Amino acid sequence: MPPRKAPTARQCRVGTELRKMRQHAGLALAEAATLLSTDRTAISNTESGRFGVSGERVRAWAGGYACPDDAYVEALAAMAEERGRGWWEDYREDLTSGSLDLAELEHHAVGIPAVLIMYMPGLLQNEDYARAVFAEAVPELPPARRRRLLSHRLKRRDVLDRENPPNCTFLIHEAALRMTYGDSGVARGQLAHLLRESERDNVTIRVVPFAAGGFPETGSSTHYVYGPVPQLDTVQTDTATGPAFLDAETRLRNYRAAMDRVEDLSLDPRKSRDFIREVAQQV
């Protein structure tokens, strides 16, 4: 199989999981190659995401590694079989790979709990607010790139309207509600949009007020993206260079605990809507 050109984070994840599966079986590359009647280079290239792999081969390798979790194996095989061109691929010439990987991750998500510190959730931003956020970029973005970024940001919202959309819980800090991008009219419009989005069956918005005090992982916004099985969950955090994706078991467990802590500190959905209305009146 020829090498892939710029594999996505999701494609690389299949290889990562196959490596975990092999290591859990206690097999070195050479031992796995003998067991699977292949060569160690093929296994190494597959585990690194450099080569693709079929769902049939995922099942065969999982059988060789004696993986006992059928649901996990089938979910991984389905991920390996994905061949469709997602809408985000139309932006590959204009956006970073991290932005495209985030859109792909959201597209396949079962659920998305998130903690937002300084910005409104990307999936809940209206056009004026998103435009104002991009206007703050340093260095200043060329108009054409800004338009593409805006188009991509707005297109991401479609995941909330699809059949069987992900269940999303957005824990939004008061700082994000009060941070003004653009003018006061933009701020009020975004807060009104937030209230409308909170009426969706698959969207829950909870506010974390300043009065709640400190909490874990306050340095950046974080999305915990649920996969079809727990082993395929992913954490996405914001960094200065773009989205970062984490999937180590310990990191997943720690981030779940941190987000549970933040949710415990947040207002319930009804009180959160009242809080948002109060902020909108003060803008």
Salt bridges, closest charged atoms under 4 A:
GLU17 OE2 - ARG13 NE 2.77
GLU17 OE2 - LYS20 NZ 3.22
GLU47 OE2 - ARG22 NE 2.68
GLU74 OE2 - ARG59 NE 2.96
GLU82 OE2 - ARG10 NH2 2.66
GLU82 OE2 - HIS108 ND1 3.60
GLU89 OE1 - ARG92 NE 2.66
ASP90 OD1 - ARG85 NH2 3.02
ASP94 OD2 - ARG148 NE 2.81
GLU106 OE2 - ARG156 NH2 2.67
GLU127 OE2 - ARG131 NH2 2.63
ASP128 OD1 - ARG131 NH1 3.26
GLU140 OE2 - ARG146 NH2 3.43
ASP158 OD2 - LYS155 NZ 3.22
ASP161 OD1 - ARG200 NH1 2.80
GLU174 OE2 - ARG178 NE 2.68
GLU197 OE1 - ARG200 NE 2.93
ASP247 OD2 - ARG13 NE 3.67
ASP247 OD1 - LYS20 NZ 3.64
GLU249 OE2 - HIS24 NE2 3.99
GLU263 OE2 - ARG206 NH1 3.20
ASP274 OD2 - ARG270 NH1 3.61
ASP274 OD1 - ARG277 NH1 3.00
